[in-house]
Amino acid sequence: MQNKYPQKPGLDFILKQAFFYWNKTLIFQLMFSIVYFGILLTVFFFCDAKYGIMSQYVETAKYAKDGIQVYTAEIQKMLATESFQSFSLWMVGATIFLYPLNLGFYQIYRKFDLGEKPALGDLFVGYNGINFFKYIGYYIFWYFVFAYTFQTIILGVVWVCITVFVAPLMFFMDKRIFEAITLNFKALKMYFIEIFVCVIVAIFFKYIGFALFFIGGLFTFPFWNAMIYSLYKTIFSEKR
């Protein structure tokens, strides 16, 4: 496949297109969130029963009355414990395992473009065959870079922008990770404003449902995928 860059897209078009895909797939957004948070919470409660993290936190929270410095010191002690480290590994592992669930939306949106009817099974296409390990491998790489860059916030956002197209490029064009990052970087240089604004809007809308009315977050949480697909479809074209 080849890729090329068309004339610069308008922000309004990209945003409207993203909301169109999101609105057309609300039932899939809900199912995604139910599966995602269902598995994540199951792992959380299993690990809490095993390592007693919540009870440790409750004990640590009592130091809040002694001032921020004392409280922070106690929190650091808790984070350094072996039980918390094991708990963190379990939660990170669950998040990594759930990542391919996002790839299903690309299949669903493409089916809408082709006039085909998506099915619930499309949501799990990222788990099919050897591609599952490819997506998992990419997300492990992405996550650990993000974990370090996010500490500065700005570098975290930059890393997100540099890799925003990697997953769809791997999914639709079968690109390798670093080849996809190179193409992503070229697109970022040409469409920086469009990509940056869309990333900020997507992050904001992704979590606003939880802030305004908790259950609404089940619908807005997967919105990020609609924005990525809208950007990808507008900036890249695929040819055999």
ZIBELPE-V247519 format. One record per residue. N is the residue number from 1. RES is the residue in three letters. PSI is psi in radians with two decimals (none if undefined). Layout:
BEGIN
N	RES	PSI
N	RES	PSI
END
This chain:
BEGIN
1	MET	2.66
2	GLN	2.86
3	ASN	2.58
4	LYS	2.93
5	TYR	2.12
6	PRO	-2.98
7	GLN	2.69
8	LYS	2.24
9	PRO	2.74
10	GLY	2.52
11	LEU	-0.70
12	ASP	-0.67
13	PHE	-0.80
14	ILE	-0.78
15	LEU	-0.78
16	LYS	-0.69
17	GLN	-0.73
18	ALA	-0.79
19	PHE	-0.52
20	PHE	-0.86
21	TYR	-0.72
22	TRP	-0.79
23	ASN	-0.59
24	LYS	-0.24
25	THR	0.56
26	LEU	-0.65
27	ILE	-0.63
28	PHE	-0.58
29	GLN	-0.77
30	LEU	-0.79
31	MET	-0.69
32	PHE	-0.88
33	SER	-0.66
34	ILE	-0.81
35	VAL	-0.83
36	TYR	-0.97
37	PHE	-0.47
38	GLY	-0.83
39	ILE	-0.75
40	LEU	-0.75
41	LEU	-0.59
42	THR	-0.80
43	VAL	-0.72
44	PHE	-0.88
45	PHE	-0.59
46	PHE	-0.80
47	CYS	-0.60
48	ASP	-0.71
49	ALA	-0.56
50	LYS	-0.69
51	TYR	-0.15
52	GLY	0.70
53	ILE	-0.75
54	MET	-0.72
55	SER	-0.61
56	GLN	-0.72
57	TYR	-0.70
58	VAL	-0.73
59	GLU	-0.70
60	THR	-0.62
61	ALA	-0.39
62	LYS	-0.38
63	TYR	-0.07
64	ALA	-0.55
65	LYS	-0.27
66	ASP	0.06
67	GLY	2.77
68	ILE	-0.61
69	GLN	-0.78
70	VAL	-0.77
71	TYR	-0.79
72	THR	-0.70
73	ALA	-0.71
74	GLU	-0.66
75	ILE	-0.75
76	GLN	-0.66
77	LYS	-0.75
78	MET	-0.75
79	LEU	-0.45
80	ALA	-0.13
81	THR	2.66
82	GLU	-0.65
83	SER	-0.71
84	PHE	-0.64
85	GLN	-0.72
86	SER	-0.74
87	PHE	-0.80
88	SER	-0.72
89	LEU	-0.71
90	TRP	-0.80
91	MET	-0.71
92	VAL	-0.72
93	GLY	-0.70
94	ALA	-0.73
95	THR	-0.73
96	ILE	-0.78
97	PHE	-0.60
98	LEU	-0.23
99	TYR	-0.81
100	PRO	-0.27
101	LEU	-0.53
102	ASN	-0.56
103	LEU	-0.43
104	GLY	-0.54
105	PHE	-0.57
106	TYR	-0.68
107	GLN	-0.75
108	ILE	-0.81
109	TYR	-0.68
110	ARG	-0.67
111	LYS	-0.67
112	PHE	-0.72
113	ASP	-0.60
114	LEU	0.00
115	GLY	0.33
116	GLU	2.76
117	LYS	2.08
118	PRO	2.70
119	ALA	2.84
120	LEU	-0.59
121	GLY	-0.43
122	ASP	-0.45
123	LEU	-0.37
124	PHE	0.31
125	VAL	-0.46
126	GLY	-0.19
127	TYR	0.07
128	ASN	2.21
129	GLY	-2.64
130	ILE	-0.35
131	ASN	-0.49
132	PHE	-0.79
133	PHE	-0.53
134	LYS	-0.78
135	TYR	-0.67
136	ILE	-0.77
137	GLY	-0.74
138	TYR	-0.77
139	TYR	-0.60
140	ILE	-0.81
141	PHE	-0.84
142	TRP	-0.77
143	TYR	-0.78
144	PHE	-0.54
145	VAL	-0.76
146	PHE	-0.68
147	ALA	-0.59
148	TYR	-0.74
149	THR	-0.50
150	PHE	-0.39
151	GLN	-0.42
152	THR	0.01
153	ILE	-1.07
154	ILE	-0.83
155	LEU	-0.54
156	GLY	-0.78
157	VAL	-0.70
158	VAL	-0.77
159	TRP	-0.69
160	VAL	-0.78
161	CYS	-0.66
162	ILE	-0.41
163	THR	0.16
164	VAL	-0.50
165	PHE	-0.03
166	VAL	-0.84
167	ALA	-0.87
168	PRO	-0.55
169	LEU	-0.66
170	MET	-0.67
171	PHE	-0.83
172	PHE	-0.63
173	MET	0.01
174	ASP	0.68
175	LYS	2.64
176	ARG	2.85
177	ILE	-0.94
178	PHE	-0.47
179	GLU	-0.72
180	ALA	-0.68
181	ILE	-0.67
182	THR	-0.80
183	LEU	-0.68
184	ASN	-0.75
185	PHE	-0.69
186	LYS	-0.74
187	ALA	-0.66
188	LEU	-0.66
189	LYS	-0.58
190	MET	-0.54
191	TYR	0.72
192	PHE	-0.86
193	ILE	-0.82
194	GLU	-0.81
195	ILE	-0.80
196	PHE	-0.82
197	VAL	-0.75
198	CYS	-0.65
199	VAL	-0.79
200	ILE	-0.79
201	VAL	-0.75
202	ALA	-0.75
203	ILE	-0.77
204	PHE	-0.87
205	PHE	-0.53
206	LYS	-0.69
207	TYR	-0.12
208	ILE	-0.52
209	GLY	-0.62
210	PHE	-0.59
211	ALA	-0.70
212	LEU	-0.84
213	PHE	2.03
214	PHE	-0.82
215	ILE	-0.43
216	GLY	-0.41
217	GLY	-0.41
218	LEU	-0.43
219	PHE	-0.60
220	THR	-0.41
221	PHE	-0.74
222	PRO	0.08
223	PHE	-0.54
224	TRP	-0.69
225	ASN	-0.63
226	ALA	-0.68
227	MET	-0.74
228	ILE	-0.80
229	TYR	-0.71
230	SER	-0.78
231	LEU	-0.84
232	TYR	-0.81
233	LYS	-0.61
234	THR	-0.66
235	ILE	-0.68
236	PHE	2.62
237	SER	2.59
238	GLU	2.31
239	LYS	2.44
240	ARG	none
END
